[in-house]
Amino acid sequence: MPAFVIAEIVKIHDPKAHDQYKTLAPASIFKYGGRYAARGGTTEALEGKYDSDRYVVLEFPDGAAVRKWWNSPEYAEAKRMRQACATSRIVFTEGPALEPPKP
């Protein structure tokens, strides 16, 4: 069952360091079977308040892959860098993609 990581980058305190983080993170994500579903595009609140600097959505094959990536040595340096240069909220959720109803 696919798992999605939703990263809300609330505030980027050091844009240069965050740019460096963005070059380090992808290799670790790809190594653990992840892919970017959304990264750096326009974000618009459809309901409620949106006041974060950035949202990123990752898709992994399953929750086990998310946990392996999150705790991996390959992501450790990038994670430390992100935690130092930005305030973030990061969650993951599992769930199958829903198919449209059959007519």
Steps between C-alpha positions, in 0.01 A plus 500: 500500500653835403607743771523875464729736688359850534766754592376841603797734511352760731787747491835494321751681724805456276410484129857419386522201733152390395605513135792274591260263680291479181804369313583239767158348573391359160762223473393353833132523408556322170720234662211394724245486220355847551408761245392861511127530441513878555801721562526876489185568302231753574310431822159651561269465799161370394373506857656638816819700531822426312807682625791264447797560272482169312328161470651180364320171444697177460363161401660175617398140432391451862545617858798270554686678220418839656636391837816352344563824308423725800744309721760434231863610512452635146238751620659583838720789384227658289250464785735673745551780249126547447433498873765770550383729218122467516205436727303207362207269566538164330247218507431190299181319421432169335213428272415350167427729211126494439376394163215692340164327532396275215207636297 
